[in-house]
Structure formats: C-alpha cells, structure tokens
Amino acid sequence: MTRLFRLIVLATVLFVSPFIVCGQSKIDPIYELGFFPVKNYSPEDYKALPQNWAIVQDFRGNIYVGNNEGILEFDGTTWRKILTHSNSEVRSLAIDKKSRIYVGAIDELGYLQPNATGKLEFISLLSKISEADRNFGVVWKTFCLEERVCFQTEEKIFIYSNDSIQVLQAKGYFNNSFCVNNTIFVSDTKYGLYRCFGDSLLLISGSEELIGKQLYVMLPYGDNTLLAAIHEAGIFLIEFSDTENKLKLQPLKTPINSFLKTNQIYSGAKLSDSLYSIGTFNGAGVIKSNGAFQYWINKQTGLIDQNIKYQALDHQNNLWLGLHKGIGQIQVSSPITFFNENHKLEGYVESITRFAGKIHVATSLGVYALNPSQNGALPYFTAMENLNRSDTWIAANYKVADSERLFIEKNQDIFIVDKINGIPKSVYNGVPWSLYQSKLNQKKFYIGVEEGLVKLEYNNNNQWTQQRLFPSITDRITNIIEDIDGNLWLSADNTGIYKIAGSNSNDITFYGSESGLTEGPFLFINFNNELLVGSGKGILVLDETTNTFVPHQLINPLLGSNLRYIHRMSVDTKNKLWLVTYIEKEERDELGFFETRGDTSMFWNPMPFLGTIKGQINALYHDADGITWLGGSEGLYRFDEKIEKNYRNDFYCQIRKVMLGEDSTVFDGAFYNEHGWVSMEQAPALQPILDYQYNSLIFNYSAMNIDVEQPTKYSYKLDGYDKKWSEWTTETKKEYTNLPEKEYVFRVKAKNVYNHQSSEATYVFSVLPPWYRTVWAFLLFGLLGLNLVYFIVISYTRYLRAVIKEKTAEIREQKDEIEKQNEEITASIKYAERIQKAVVPSYERASELLPEHFVLWRPRDIVSGDFWWMTQKNGKVVIVAADCTGHGVPGAFVSMLGVSFLNEIVNKMEHIRANEILNQLRYHVKTTMKQTGKEGEAKDGMDLALVVLDLSEHKIQYAGAYNPLYLIRNGELIEFKADRNPIGIYIKELDSFTNHEIEVQKGDTIYIFSDGYVDQFGGGDGRKFKSKQFKELLLSIQKQSMLEQEMFLDQTIDEWRGNFEQVDDIIIVGIRI
C-alpha cells in the first residue's frame, strides 16, 4: 500500500471523534501568525536601477514606481520605463482624481501624458518656473490636493494650479511633508511644523517640540489625531486642532520603539483602521493603534531587501514596498499566512492538533510543537524529543479520564503523551490504519488494523488493554465512526463498508459495490445528524428504503457538475462542513467549506484558498476562535475567517500594445480623451484605418494580478474574424495575419484565480482593400477578362479536341491494366482467406473438445481482423475470441501473429493460467512489433477474451483485454469485466492481467466476443446495436440450442443492419456447459 493511500485513510480520523479536544487556545492568535504571501521584483525583473522611492496606482490598476532611472510602469505582466527630460532620479509621485501621474525628480518636475500612439511620456513643468528657482534639487514629496499639486524640495514648495506655479520659500529647512486628511503638513527642522493654508504656510502652535527632530512618518489616526514616527525618537501621537491651529505631542508606547530608535525610520502606511506599518532601513514593524506589536516585514518574512524607502496600498489592499534593491508586494489583507523552514518546520504535514495549548504538527519527520512569538521574535517549531524522526501519520489530542492525551500514530506503533514534553509511551504495537475514540465511552478506542478491528481501552487500573473484535471481519479497516444511533461503521479498504448494529453485537451488515459503493477509499463524518460517506464519486448517504448508498441530494449539486473525489472531510466549531476534493476533469485539488446564507440555504465557498494554498492538503484542524490550520505537502497554513476579503473586486483588462508586424507600433498602451487624460475608451479619432499591406497585427494585453502565486487568464475574440471567444489562456499576446478588408473589433477580457472576470477591453480598426480589389479595379478586370475569354475559347477549342482524342485512348488502356491488377489482388486475398481459415480450429476439432457451442464468425472483408482459437492441454481447453487492430488484410496479418504466438505460449506452459497467457502474448506482440512507446512506431495489437475450460472440475478461468465474458445462469446475466489494457503497448500498462476463477454449473452458458456486433449501425436511424440490447438478446434465446442461437444472432444482425454496410469484423463464441 502506498504512502499516499496510508496518509488518506489515517488523517481522516482527526475529524470524527466526539472527545477530540478542539482548539481552546489561551494564546493570543497574533503570536501564532505565519508569513503573508510575498512577491518580489528584482532590478533584473524591471530592468532599471535598484533604488525605488515612491509608488502610486492609477484607476486601471497599473503600478507606477519612482526609480533612480525614471518612472517604472507595471501592468501586471510587463515593466516599462519612462524617462524624464533630464534622465534624473525620480523621488516622488502623486496621482490626481483624473488619474494623472505627477512626478518629482532632481531639478525636474512634471506629469505623465499619452502621446499620439498612447505611449505615456513625461511632460515637464520647468518652463512655468522662473530661471532663479529652477536649481531646487530633489523633489522629496509630491501631493495632489483638490485642484492643486504641491512639489516639496528642501528649500521650496512649488504649487501648481491653473497652469501656473507659485513658489513658497522655506525659512529654515524643509525636512519632510505629508498629506493627511486633506491637509498638507510641512516639517521645518528650525521652526517646527507648518500646514498649507491657501497658498501660504501657517506655523502650528506647539510644534516647537519638533524643532531639530526629523519627522519621517505622519498618518491618520483618529478624530483630530495623527500618528507620527520621528527618527531616533520612536512613535508619537499628535493631537491637532484645526480651528486653533495647535498641536500636542505625546509618545505612543510600543514594543518596537527601541528598534525604531536604533534604525533609520523612513516610511509608513496605514494598513487598516487599526494597523500601521512603520518602515526603516532594516525592515518594517506592524503595530495596532494601541501600540501592540503584530508582525515584522523583512528578509526573514520573504522580502528581497529590507531597506524600505516607501509603502503604499493598492486597490486590493496589498502592500507595495519601494526598496533599496527591488520592489515588494505583500498580501497584508490575506486571511491566510503560512509557515516554512524559517519557522523550523520540517517534512510534509500530515496531521494537526492543539495539545497543552500549543499547535502540534505530525510530519514525515516527526512531531513538532509551535512556540508562539515572544519579544518580537518569529514563532518557531521544535521537534518532540524521545520520538524517532520518521513518518508520523497522526497527532491528535483526546480527552481520556478527564485528562488530555496526545495520541501519536507511526508506521507500527501508537504512542501516548500524557503531558507537554512528556515521554511518548507505546500502547499498541502493530500496523494501525485508523484510530477512533468511542463517543459512548471516552476510555475506549477502536483501531483499524490489517485484518480487522482491535479495541484499545483504558481500565480502572490506569492500564491500556487490547482485544480483537468481530473475528469474522478480516479486511483492512481504514476508517471508523459511530453514528448518532450508536452503530459502528467500518471502511474496509476500497471494497466496501461494514455496519455493526449497537457496536457490540454480532449484527453485521456489509455494503459493497452492489450497494452503490464502487469507488473508495471511503471516509466517514457525522454532519447535521446524518452520516456522510466520502468517496471517489462525491458524498454518499444511506438510502434506508433501498438499503443502498446514493449521492447526497443537497451537497453534491452544490459542488458542481464535475465529479469529485473526496480527499478530506471535517466539521469546524461553527458546524461548517469542510472538504478537500480532487476534480479529475480539471486535474486539480479544491479546498473549501459550506456556508449558510441568510435564507439558511448552503453554498460552497472555495474562494479563500484558490490563490494562496499550494500542494495537496492532508490535514485540517479548527480552533474555536475562527482559526483553521491546514497542512500538506507544501507546509502549514493558517486561515483566519474573521479577516474578510473581497474576492470580487472589479478590475480592468487593458490592451497594452498593438503592432503592425514586428516593428511598427500603432498603439502603445493608453487611450486618452480630448484633454489628454488617460481613458479606457478608444475615441473615434484613435481608430486606425490601415492600408492592406498592414493587415497583420499583434495585440499585447494585460491585467493587474491580485494574487502573487497564480497567473491571470485571458480570452479574446476578433469581431469580423473569430466565430467565438478563445479558450482561457495565460498568454498575453495574440497575432492575426492576412486579415481581409473590413472593420474589426478586437475584444479581450481577463479572469483572475477567483474566477472573477474583468470588463472587456476593445480596440477598433479597419483594413482597406488592396488596389486590385477596389471598384475601379474590378471594372478594368472585367473588360480585360471578356477579351481574354474570347481569345482563349477560340484558340483553345482546337487544342482540346486533339487532347481529348489522345487521352481517351490512354484511359482505355489504363482501365484494362487496372482490371487485370484487381483480379490478381482479389485472387491473392482469396488465397489469404483460405490460409486464415486453415489456422483457426475446424468444426470437427471444436466438436471433439467443446460441449454444445457455436462460433459466429463474420469478416467485414474477405479476410478478418477478428479470429477465434482453441487448443487443449493437460485436460483443459483454452478458447480465445480476439479483435485485432484494423480489419481486412492488415487485421488478418495481426491475427496470424496472434494465432502463432498463442500456439507457442500454450505449448510451452506447464500450468495453464489465463492471465499468464495474456501477459506472455502482450510481451510477444510488443517485442515483435518493436513497441517501446516512442512516437511514430506501430501501435498495433489486439483486444481479446480468453477462457480456460476445466469441465472435470466445473471451473473456468477468464482473463480479458478490454473484451468481457458473459455468463448466463438461471435467467441472469453476469458480466466479468476485462482489464482496460490492450495486448500491445499502452501508457498505463498493468503489471499483470487479472485472472478470474469461476465455478460453473451444468446449464450455464458463456459468451466471449469482439465489439463488431454491438458497434453495428442500423435500426433504420443509424444507431449502434449497443451492449444493453446485446445482453437482452442473449437472455431471450437461452431456451434455444446453441446452433439455433447462432442462426438467430446472424439473422438479427442482418435485420438490424438493413441497408447499412457492415462496419467491423464480428466474432461470437458461445458455449453451454
């Protein structure tokens, strides 16, 4: 049994025990926080200098970064670089309500505007500044406020309004400036703090406390209160009165003040109503509004660099960081964080629990306990001592005799730990497959083992005792549960389910494939007073009227139309059902839970996990405070349901470039209106009319991706050319070549990982006809054509008469030759027919070896790809009905090989085994045909059914390659299914074919056959005969002799076929015992 299957059946026991201890953590959840998803962009990614000083986002979703080399524009796919006129470093950016980007650089300021092709270019405002004020140095901050734009340098503030610039001169030295609550504050190290009042600066009373201090952060805090961060001083609250124009400064106590005092504070951002990020040249610390520390943002948590120059939230509340060496994006609003090797967690996570207040994780390398964060350090895991570092399948906390016990299940032992850091004690030695605590008696546990069930019980002497239960059950027990009526249910590997009424009686019922249990393994859970069974066909429940398991009428439809394999089930502390599923059609896992709407109806919610969770989830654990822990092949995740995230945020898809061929750009990324402002609409004046020589276009498109792990998908359509929308793809480019003349509309839309679609982006253009398809050209062509036709008709008629006479003679000669060749080929095939009939068993030989029987053999052509074969050895008769690749001559060649191989194999075989004959036949076919699986080689082979008849023992053996065996007994047809492997090369080849040993009785009738009969078209409307009708036909003729059956089957297929051609060779062998 594979490691994966063992994992599947073991981890599910965590979700079904009534006394399993749910998370009642006394630890503040913030101290068990993992890392947020992070995406880094290196200088190699954006192809510019490392340092980045400012970040803004426009309404389209594009990110703009102030870089030492210019302005960087990122559309979710591609980085572009926009240079200022002087190629200077860009230190500040701002965006107004019309989404115009304003730029502050070194001795340069201006804004971005699309040119004629839509490419954003820098427009300088230096011409509006007098020569005397132009050497202003670095523009450290830029703000947009109402109809004004402010550019702050060390000695001046430039106010741009109504297409003119006013200059405000510093009395001392402008250290910094901030725009908070629609007010611009300016810090002067010699005089204190100013605010912009109209077109002047007004010194704020009480700000003398800030003289000589370097103020780097000022953020909104509350009514009339600001949060400030001061270099070498830490964090303060500023109470500001707008009406009195005065402030009061008081320190905010926070554990990170000592860190801030020793590291250069430089940036800040308000992440939410209560969270603030304070950035330094050595990382950032996130605190609550009361000063409580939350978490760090630095290299250890995933950043490429921890010298943070700037922080900004995008439209989806992701935090973007301008770094000394790169750019970072962090999903700080994500409800999911993760733990990795930085937290000292090793191995694949296979089980999760909380024991003695701490999260414990069973992995492929042992059991690990999570130590909460202390004094600003990261939370980290420590391995449990006195336990070998090997596969550990279960770590579960159960309450036994009113005490918590940690149960640890390994490959051949179950250990118990009575207290934290206690020594594991072995209480069971064997191979446990499942573990379940009785809800009727918390001292009693059931252990599913290789051959049945064992009871593990804690007695009054504080000892653990073992007892084998229900000796008649010898299956491997992989899952156990008690239902609400006290019945005990056992999952028997993949074969079925046992129900023990009352859990102590001998009233045992087995449910197998005939009861609807066809695809295991089977998992149990109690949900809403109902026993649910997870299977390879979704969620099943017991229909008590038919005593069979049927698909759940409510849950399965909510999961969608695609069939799902249920990998995990659990119920959280709020009675929400969680599932880990696998959608085979889409070849992907999907994790989610069922939520209840206001009208009490349920719906399936996979949204939180579509973007962040990687790998297969093997374990779920639910704390009582809304925290769910998820573990699997990629580590440990923590989901906080209290953090609400909007997965349906609207976003734009953009056409970013349109090229004519490979070298000419007709559109470069931004539509614009008559004022030069960026727009999503293509104005009529910007809809190009292209000469025919430019009828090949390349469209580049993009959308800002809100998820750091999963790519955005796109679908496109060219109206006037494409009949339907394309399939979804991650490609961001589409090329059209040789477009005919007409008007076109290119449409593209995006879909993010949450299956939320963007609005459409469109691009309208027209292609003119070539000169030779204009109206005047057609008139000229018509006149020339008439003259040309007249000349050709006259001159060519004479020539044709001579040619026709000559060719007629040649055709007659060729006809005679073809008829002669056809006669020779037909004679050869007739001779091949005689050879083929000679190598199959004769009627006399079959009558000697077989009881009453018939063989219906109808080749489609003269020779057949279907054949039957028979021989006797050691008192056993071997019969084969085979269907070779193709029909006619090719099929006949393969059939001859098959007959030859069968003779050789059976003659050399000491002990006749049906499946072994097929194994050797497959080997001979693959070897002779030189089949290795390489592209282009022969894939020929055969499908067949083989029966070994032992009349003395009243037994038969059967093995099949795609072709089944039907046995009819007492009016009932029993089908023995074949292996879905051919005799020949196959990508999913089985190690061996299955050998069915079947006891037969006098009067039984067996049939083996090819697919030619059931695949025959007919019935008047061209339908196939099909297996169901074939089975009914066989059942209806059981009172007839075998010879009569052959005649009836032959007549029936002729009547069904009618005027249709026979589509395939037919072989049916029937034998009555």
ABEGO torsion letter per residue (X at the ends): XBAAAAAAAAAAAAAABAABBBBBBABBAAAABBBBBBBBBBAAAAGBBABBABBBBBAAGBBBBBBAAEBBBBAGABBBBBBBAAGBBBABBBBBAAGBBBBBBBGBBEBBBBBAAGBBBBBBAAAABBAAAABAEBBABBBBBEABBBBBBAABBBBBBGGBBBBBBBABBBABBBBBGGBBBBBBAAAEBBBBBEABBBBBBGAAAABGBBBABBBBABBGBBBBBBBGAEBBBBBBBAAAGBBBBBBBBBAAAAAAAABBBABBBBABAABBBBBBAAEBBBBBAAGBBABBBBAAAGBABABBABBBBBAAGBBBBBBABEBBBBBAABABBBBBAAAGBBEBBABBBBBGGBBBBBBAAEBBBBBBBBGGBBBBBBBBBGBBBBBBABBBBBBBGGBBBBBBBBAABBBBBABBGBBBBBABBEBBABBBBBAABAABBBBBBABEBBBBBBBAAGBBBBBBBGAABABBBABBBBBAAGBBBBBBEAAEBBBBBGGABABBBBBBAAAGBABOBBBBBBBGGBBBBBBAAEBBBBBAAAGBBBBBAAAAAAAEABBBBBABBBBBAAGBBBBBBBBAAAGBBBBBBBBBBAAGBBBBBAAAAAAABBEBBABBBBBAAGBBBBBBAAEBBBBBAABBBBAABBBBBBBABBBBEAABBABAGBBBBAAGBBBABBBAAABBBBBAAAABBBBBBBBBBABAABBBBBBBBBBGABABBBBBBABABBBBBGBBBEBBBBBBBBBBAAGBBBBBBBBBBBBBBBAAABAAAAAAAAAAAAAAAAAAAAAAAAAAAAAAAAAAAAAAAAAAAAAAAAAAAAAAAAAAAAAAAAABBBAAAAAAABBBBBBBBBBABABBABBBBBBBBGGBBBBBBBBBBEBEAAAAAAAAAAAAAAAAAAAABABBBAAAAAAAAAAAAAAAAGBAGBBGBBABBBBBBBBBBBAAAGBBBBBBBGBBBBBBBGGBBBBBBBBBBBBEBBABBBABBBBBBBBBBBGBBBBBBBAAAAABBEGGAGBBAEAAAAAAAAAAAAABBAAAAAAAAAAAAAAAAEABBBABBBBBBBBBX
